[in-house]
Amino acid sequence: MSLNDLIKKIAQKRNERGFVTDPLKIHMLLTEEVGEIAAELKKLWSKNYDSFDKKKLAEELSDTFCLLAAMAHECDIDLEKAIQDKFFDKDEQRVWKTER
């Protein structure tokens, strides 16, 4: 399945479930999900929380991706093309300093 096919499938399921379509509301939900990723990752180093749960992280990454896909869909952005144009083409022209 291509990325664009997956985005369409996500959009259809979100529509069936009656989820919000307003890009501003999607942004707020996306921000919340990114925070949930941070909360799970914090468990890797902080002893003040429960143990890190890879399955929980996978769920939060999935939620985040679905909301990012929803944002692209609602703004009529071909995310597959945008990634090719920005990450693989435009960024290829930059000089990168690695931090390894």
N, C-alpha and C positions, 0 to 999 in steps of 0.2 A: 504494500500500500504506500502510495506517495504521501509526502507531508501534506500536500493540498487536499488529497482525498481524506486523510485523517482529520484535518481541520473541518471539512464539510460534514463528516460524520459526527464530530463533536458538536458542531453548530446545530445539526438536526436533533441530537439528543438533548441539548440545552433547551431548544425550542419546545420539544415534547414535554419537558419537565417544567416549563414556564419560568426559566431563569431570566434574570435581568439582561437587557441588551444595550442599555445606555453605557457608552464607553467610560464615562466618569465613574459610574457605579462599578463597572468591571475593574477599573483601575484601583478603586478602594479595596475590592475583594482580592485582587492580585497582590496588593501591598500587604494585606493581612496574611495571605498564604506565604509570602516571602518571609515574613516574621515567624511563621510556624516552622519553616525550614531552619531558620536561625536558632529557634528554641530547641529543636531536635539536635542540631549540630553542637550546641553548647554542652550537651550531655557528654560529648566526647572528652571534654577536659575539666568540667566542673563536677566536683564531688557532692555538690548540694542538690543534685537532681537524680531522678531515676536513671537507670542504665540506658545508654544509646540503643535505639531500636531501628535497625536498617529497614524493616518493613514499614514503620511509621514514616521514616524519611522518604521512602519510595512513594507513599501515599501523598505526602505533602508536595513532592516534586510533580506528581501526576496532577494534583489540583492546580498547581501553579502553571504547568504547561497548558492545561485545558483553558484556564482563564487567559493566558497569553494568546492562545489560538482564537478564543472568543473575541478578544480585542482586535486581532488582525481581521477576522471575519466581519465584524461590525464596522470597521473602518475601510473595508474593501481593499485590504492590502494582501497581495500575493506574498505570503511569508517565505515561501520557498525561493522565489525570485529575489526578495529583499535580502535573504541570507546570502545567496550567491553573489549579488551585487555588492553588498557591504563587506561581509566577512571574508569571502574568497577572492573578490576582485579588487575593490577599493583598498581594503586593508593590506593586500598583497604589496601595495606600493609603499607602505610605511616601513621604516627601519625599526625593528623590535629589539629591545634590550631584555634578555631573559633574566629571571631571578631564581634560577635553579640552584 
